[in-house]
Amino acid sequence: MTANATELIERLQISLNETLETLAALTDAELDESSDHICATDGTVRDLLTHNIDHDRMHAGQLFNSRYLLKNMQKGEVHRLMVDTVKARAEVIAALIGMPDELLDASIPDEGWTIREMVEHTIFWERHSIDDLRRRQLAGRVEQRGAKLSDVVDPLYGSLPEVDLNDRITPTPVPDPEMVKANK
């Protein structure tokens, strides 16, 4: 199977999602249970998992070194911004790991919104801005399609505005929070 870099990234994302789904079923006590997997090096489940983390870091280092040796460093600003976007999203995801479902909709003292609303707000503005970029500035270079997460609802700005995907001129409207509040 030959895969381009984008397909390799997608495979890594799929594998990570499957790994996180499996790890979510573990209990803290199970981390100290014996594991006979070769990567646990005659240790515990914790040893297996720390090995896997270090294994990823080791190969990430090798990948960066290989890019250096091949004279193909990530020099472009767009690539650097993509890296930072992945890191920032990983931080948001990491902040949600282990969060009990019942706390997702709990009102946060002194914040005025819930964890779920914060995440929806993050997704809303990412989709609002990136979909606008795709439709207006990248038209003709990338496929014009509706957002897969078009059902996202921001607690302040409501639903994503519907736009004509063929309109390259009109900016995506920003909903008026006062109007959204009045229609609730």
C-alpha positions in Angstrom: 0.0 0.0 0.0 1.3 3.4 -0.9 0.0 6.4 1.0 0.8 10.0 0.6 1.7 12.1 3.7 -2.0 13.2 4.2 -3.1 9.6 4.2 -0.4 8.6 6.7 -1.6 11.4 9.0 -5.2 10.1 8.7 -4.0 6.6 9.6 -2.2 8.0 12.6 -5.3 9.8 13.7 -7.5 6.7 13.2 -5.0 4.6 15.2 -4.9 7.3 18.0 -8.7 7.3 18.2 -8.8 3.5 18.6 -6.0 3.7 21.2 -7.8 6.4 23.2 -11.1 4.4 23.1 -9.3 1.3 24.5 -7.4 3.3 27.2 -10.6 4.9 28.4 -11.8 1.5 29.5 -8.8 1.0 31.7 -8.9 1.6 35.5 -5.9 3.1 37.4 -5.5 -0.2 39.3 -5.1 -2.1 36.0 -2.1 -0.1 35.2 -0.1 -2.1 37.7 -1.2 -5.5 36.4 1.3 -7.6 34.6 1.6 -7.5 30.8 3.2 -10.2 28.8 3.3 -8.1 25.6 6.9 -7.7 24.3 6.7 -3.9 24.5 6.0 -4.1 28.3 9.5 -5.6 28.7 8.4 -8.1 31.3 6.6 -5.3 33.2 3.1 -4.0 33.7 0.4 -2.4 31.6 1.8 1.0 32.7 5.2 -0.1 31.4 3.6 -1.1 28.1 1.9 2.3 27.8 4.9 4.4 28.7 6.9 2.4 26.2 4.4 3.3 23.5 4.6 7.0 24.4 8.4 6.9 24.4 8.3 4.9 21.1 6.2 7.7 19.5 8.6 10.3 20.8 11.6 8.4 19.6 10.2 8.0 16.1 9.0 11.7 16.0 12.7 12.6 16.7 13.8 10.3 13.9 11.3 11.8 11.5 12.5 15.4 12.3 16.1 14.2 11.9 15.3 12.5 8.6 13.7 15.7 7.3 16.9 17.5 8.3 19.1 14.9 6.5 16.9 15.1 3.4 17.0 18.9 3.5 13.3 19.1 3.9 12.6 21.0 7.1 9.3 22.5 7.8 10.3 26.0 6.8 7.0 27.3 5.4 4.9 29.4 7.7 1.7 27.5 6.7 3.3 24.2 7.7 4.4 25.8 11.1 0.9 27.1 11.6 -0.6 23.6 10.8 1.8 22.1 13.4 0.7 24.7 16.0 -3.0 24.0 15.2 -2.5 20.3 15.8 -0.7 21.0 19.1 -3.4 23.5 20.3 -6.2 21.0 19.4 -4.3 18.2 21.2 -4.3 20.5 24.3 -8.0 20.9 24.1 -8.5 17.2 23.7 -6.1 16.4 26.5 -8.0 18.8 28.8 -11.2 16.7 28.2 -9.6 13.3 28.9 -11.0 11.8 32.1 -13.7 14.5 32.3 -16.8 12.8 33.8 -19.8 13.2 31.4 -21.9 14.7 34.2 -19.5 17.6 34.5 -19.7 18.5 30.8 -22.9 20.5 31.4 -22.2 21.8 34.9 -22.1 25.5 35.2 -18.6 26.7 35.8 -18.4 29.2 38.7 -17.3 32.7 37.5 -17.2 31.6 33.9 -20.9 31.8 32.8 -20.7 28.7 30.6 -20.1 24.9 30.7 -17.3 22.7 29.4 -19.5 21.5 26.5 -20.3 25.1 25.6 -16.5 26.0 25.6 -15.8 23.1 23.2 -18.8 23.9 21.0 -17.6 27.6 20.9 -14.1 26.4 19.9 -15.5 24.2 17.1 -17.9 26.9 15.9 -15.2 29.6 15.4 -12.9 27.1 13.8 -15.5 26.1 11.3 -16.7 29.7 10.8 -13.3 31.0 10.0 -11.7 28.0 8.1 -14.9 27.3 6.1 -14.9 31.0 5.1 -11.2 30.8 4.1 -11.9 27.6 2.1 -15.0 29.2 0.3 -13.6 32.6 -0.4 -9.8 32.5 -0.7 -9.2 28.9 -1.6 -12.0 28.5 -4.1 -10.9 26.7 -7.2 -8.0 25.0 -5.2 -10.0 23.0 -2.7 -13.3 21.2 -3.0 -16.2 23.4 -1.9 -18.4 21.5 0.6 -20.5 22.0 3.6 -18.8 21.5 7.0 -19.1 18.0 8.4 -19.9 19.6 11.8 -22.5 22.0 10.4 -24.7 21.1 13.4 -22.4 22.9 15.9 -24.2 25.5 18.0 -22.2 28.2 19.8 -23.8 29.2 23.1 -23.5 32.9 22.2 -23.6 33.0 18.4 -26.0 30.1 17.7 -25.8 27.9 14.6 -23.3 28.3 11.9 -24.8 30.7 9.2 -25.8 29.0 6.0 -23.8 30.3 3.0 -23.8 29.8 -0.7 -20.7 27.7 -1.3 -20.3 29.3 -4.7 -20.2 32.8 -3.4 -16.5 33.8 -3.3 -17.2 37.4 -2.3 -19.6 37.7 0.7 -18.0 37.1 4.1 -19.6 34.5 6.3 -22.0 36.6 8.5 -21.3 36.8 12.2 -24.6 36.1 14.1 -25.6 38.8 16.5 -25.5 37.3 20.1 -28.4 39.6 21.2 -30.6 38.2 18.4 -29.6 34.6 19.3 -30.4 35.3 22.9 -33.8 36.8 22.0 -34.7 33.8 19.9 -34.0 31.2 22.6 
